[in-house]
């Protein structure tokens, strides 16, 4: 099983700043991603609350049925040491995803405190970054 965890404001995809995040809701994209997953279960969790995200990372990060976590921490990427520590504490591999290219946006978005404790980071490829992260986590030589 792959778990996708999305942070704050990502529940507004398709409505929020469509020039940055696109016009498609994550729920619509998730249906397509699950159809393309070829029998792999994809679980989804979203919260606007940091503590709930920490709880989800801890819960899924020690679940032996979880192959990997795709994590878009949203704005928490830039300052949440609590989320960084949660990712660092778990044995399940995590790939950080950002829909927009954070390096091409406002300066305060250029650095993610989460990236250093993830297997990798995908940014700027729109929603397709989630598909690429799932493919990486399912690679046999991970």
N, C-alpha and C positions, 0 to 999 in steps of 0.2 A: 504494500500500500504506500502511496505517495500522499503526503499531506501538504496542502497549500494554506499558508497562513498570511492573511493580509491585515495590515495595520490601519491607522486612522484615515478616514475620508475615502478609503478605497471602496466603500459601500456606495459612493456617489459616482462611480465610473459611468460614463455615458451622459451624465448631467454636469459634472464638475469640469470646468475648464477644458472643453472638448478640443480646443486648439493644442493643448498639451497632452491630454490623456485619451483623446479619441472620443467617438460618439457611441461606443458599444458598452453595454453593461457587462460587468464581470460574470454575472449569472448566465448571460447568453454565451459568452466565450467559454465558460466552464462546461456547458452542455456539449459544445463542439469538442473541447479538449477531452472530455470523458469518452465521447464517441470514437475519437482517434486513438484512445489509449490501449486498444487491443486487449481487453480483458484485465487491465491493471486498474485496481480500485484507486480512485482519487477522492480523498476527503478534503473538505473545505471548511475553514474557520476564518471569520473576520471579526475584529473588534476595534473600537475607537479608544479602548482603555488599556493602558500599559500593563497593569497587573494581570488582566485577563490574557494578554498575549504571553506574558511570562508563564502563567499557568499552562497555557496550551503547549508552549515549547517544552516545558518540563514533562507534561503528560505524554506527548507524542515522541519526545526525544528519548524516552526510556522504554518505549513500546517495541518489543521485538518483532512485531508484524509490520513495522514502518521501515521502508527502505530508505526514505529520505524526506526532507522537508524543503519546500520552496517557500521562501520567506520574503515578503515585501513589507518592511517595517514602516514604510511611509516616512513621515517627518521624524519619527523616533530614530531613524537611521543616524541622524546627525548629532544626537546627544544622549541617547538612552544607554547608560552603563548597565542598568538592570537587564535590558534585553541582550546586550552583549554578553554579560555574565551567564545568562540562561543558555544562550547558544554555546558558549564555551564549555558549559558543564555537561552537555549531553553527548552520548556516543553516536547518535544518528547524524549522518552528514546533512549539512544545510547549504543551499545555494540561495544567495541573496539576489532578488530581482527588483529592478526599477523600470517602470514603463517609460519614463522620460530619461534623457541623458542628463544625469545629475551634474556632470562636469561642465555642461553647457548652460547651466541655469544660474540662479543667484549664487554668489560666492558662499553663503552659509550652507548651501546644499552640496558643495563640492566634496566634502569629506564625510564618510560613513564610519562610525565607530564600530559597526557590526561587521564590516567586510573582513577584517583581519582574522576573525574566528570562524569564517565560512569557508567552504571548499572553493568557492568562486563567486563572482558577481557578474550579473548580466544587466546592462543598463542601456536604455535608449532604443530598444528594438520593439517598443510597443508591447501589446499583449503577447506577441510571439515569444517574448523572453520566457514566459512561463512554460511553453512547449519545449523550448530548448533546455530549460532547467530540468524538466521531467525526463527528457531523453538522456541527459547526462547522468541523472541519478539512477536510471535503469541500465546504464552501460555495464556490461559484465565485468569489466576490469576496474570498476570503481573500488 
